[in-house]
Amino acid sequence: IAINRQRQFLVVYEDNSIMSFGEIPEDFSNLSPNMLYIQTGETFSCLGFWEPTNKQAELIVAPSHMGQVVNSIYTGAFSGNNNLVSVVLSDEITTIGEEAFAYCPKLKLVDLGKGLKEIGELAFYRSEIMYITIPESCVKIGANAFTSCKNLKKIYYEGTVEQWGKITLGHWWNYRIAATEVICSNGTVQLK
């Protein structure tokens, strides 16, 4: 399922045939403009912007779209977006795909919401985020997820030190960042 430039709701089948379901309502005050979505099985994902923008962009991913719960950010969805400056994810987002926000040179502020379970490999690679708050619900941070985020000075985790120890951390998830510790609700964990 996707939305095209004519603001039509589309279904794209495995054989790449397309069926249109008509026009999308104009009132999308709760969504970032020009968004694409796709459904694969039970997952309804935000695919990215369908039109490039020359202006600074603030991404707000709403909890639902056309009655479907948006629960993931697709692999590479916003990778290489030179104008993305901030991201706010709803609490319904459980997965950020691989390289979803990689190579976003202006991305400084990110709100991951409260329901995130998995941050994919290279998800924020070489972005300019300054701090990140990882929700207690997170169980996996992929390899190189924050690698080369040189301005990342603070990592907050909403759970305890003990809960942090149970998160699956991919190889070099924190390579070449400024932060030296994770600040948890009951203490800190030194980064290696």
C-alpha positions in Angstrom: 0.0 0.0 0.0 1.4 3.4 -0.9 0.4 7.0 -1.8 1.3 8.5 -5.2 1.9 12.1 -6.2 -1.7 12.5 -7.2 -2.6 11.8 -3.5 -4.2 8.5 -4.4 -4.2 5.5 -2.1 -2.5 2.6 -4.0 -2.0 -1.1 -3.6 1.1 -2.5 -5.3 1.0 -6.3 -5.8 4.0 -8.7 -5.9 3.9 -8.7 -9.7 4.2 -4.9 -9.6 0.7 -4.3 -10.9 -1.0 -1.3 -9.2 -4.6 -0.6 -8.2 -5.8 2.9 -7.1 -8.3 3.4 -4.4 -9.1 7.1 -5.0 -8.0 10.3 -3.5 -6.6 10.9 0.0 -8.4 13.4 2.2 -6.7 16.9 2.3 -6.6 17.2 6.1 -3.4 15.6 7.1 -2.5 18.1 9.9 -1.1 15.4 12.0 1.3 14.1 9.4 4.4 15.4 7.7 3.5 16.3 4.1 4.5 14.1 1.1 4.9 10.9 3.0 4.9 7.4 1.4 3.7 4.3 3.3 3.8 0.6 2.5 2.2 -2.5 4.1 4.1 -5.8 4.1 2.2 -8.5 6.1 1.3 -7.1 9.5 3.8 -4.2 9.2 2.7 -0.8 8.0 5.8 1.3 7.4 6.7 4.9 6.7 8.8 4.7 3.4 10.0 8.3 3.3 9.1 11.5 1.5 7.7 11.2 -2.0 8.9 14.6 -3.1 12.3 16.1 -2.3 12.3 19.4 -0.5 14.8 22.2 -0.5 13.6 23.5 2.8 14.6 22.2 6.3 12.2 19.4 7.1 10.8 18.3 10.4 9.5 14.7 10.3 6.5 13.8 12.5 5.3 10.2 12.0 1.7 10.0 13.2 0.4 6.9 15.0 -1.8 5.9 12.1 -2.5 6.6 8.5 -5.8 5.7 6.7 -6.8 3.6 9.6 -3.6 1.6 9.7 -1.2 1.8 12.7 2.2 3.0 11.4 4.6 0.7 13.3 7.9 1.0 11.5 10.3 3.2 9.6 11.3 1.3 6.4 14.9 0.5 5.6 16.7 3.5 4.1 13.5 5.6 4.3 15.2 8.9 4.9 18.8 8.0 4.2 20.7 10.8 2.6 18.1 13.5 3.2 20.1 16.7 3.3 17.3 18.8 4.8 15.9 16.6 7.6 16.6 18.5 10.9 14.3 16.7 13.4 12.4 13.5 13.8 9.4 12.8 16.2 8.2 9.2 16.2 4.9 8.1 17.6 4.7 5.6 20.4 3.4 3.0 18.0 6.7 2.8 16.1 8.4 -0.5 17.1 11.1 -0.7 14.5 13.5 1.6 12.7 14.9 -0.1 9.7 18.5 -0.3 8.6 20.0 3.0 7.4 16.6 4.7 7.9 18.2 8.0 8.9 21.8 7.4 7.8 23.7 10.2 6.1 21.4 13.0 7.3 23.9 15.8 7.8 21.4 18.2 9.4 19.5 15.8 11.6 20.1 17.0 15.2 17.0 16.2 17.2 15.3 12.8 17.5 12.4 11.7 19.7 12.1 7.9 19.5 8.7 7.6 21.2 7.9 5.1 24.0 7.3 1.9 22.1 10.4 1.4 20.0 11.8 -2.2 20.3 14.5 -2.3 17.6 16.9 0.2 16.1 18.3 -1.2 12.8 21.9 -1.4 11.7 23.4 1.9 10.6 20.0 3.6 11.5 21.6 7.0 12.3 25.0 6.5 10.8 26.8 9.8 10.2 23.9 12.0 11.4 24.4 15.0 13.6 22.2 14.1 16.5 23.4 15.6 19.8 21.6 13.4 22.3 19.2 10.5 22.2 16.7 9.0 24.7 16.3 5.3 24.2 12.9 4.0 25.5 12.7 1.3 28.1 10.9 -0.9 25.5 14.1 -1.2 23.3 15.5 -4.7 23.1 18.0 -4.4 20.2 20.3 -1.8 18.8 21.8 -2.9 15.5 25.5 -2.8 14.5 26.8 0.7 13.8 23.4 2.2 14.6 25.0 5.4 15.9 28.5 5.1 14.3 30.1 8.3 13.3 27.5 10.5 15.0 30.3 12.7 16.2 28.1 15.2 18.0 26.2 12.5 20.0 27.3 13.6 23.5 24.5 12.2 25.7 22.7 8.9 25.6 19.8 8.5 28.0 18.0 5.2 28.6 14.6 5.2 30.3 15.1 1.8 32.0 17.5 0.7 34.6 21.2 -0.3 34.4 20.1 -3.9 34.7 17.6 -3.5 31.8 20.3 -1.9 29.7 22.5 -4.9 30.2 19.8 -7.1 28.6 19.6 -5.1 25.4 21.3 -6.8 22.4 23.9 -4.4 21.2 25.3 -4.8 17.7 29.0 -4.6 16.9 30.3 -1.1 17.0 26.8 0.4 17.7 28.5 3.4 19.3 31.7 3.7 17.4 33.1 7.2 16.9 30.6 9.1 19.1 31.4 11.6 21.8 29.3 10.0 24.6 31.2 8.0 27.1 28.3 6.6 29.1 24.6 5.7 29.0 22.6 7.5 31.6 19.9 5.2 33.0 17.1 5.8 35.4 19.1 4.4 38.3 22.7 5.0 37.4 25.2 5.1 34.5 26.9 2.5 32.2 30.3 3.3 30.9 30.7 2.8 27.2 33.6 0.8 25.8 
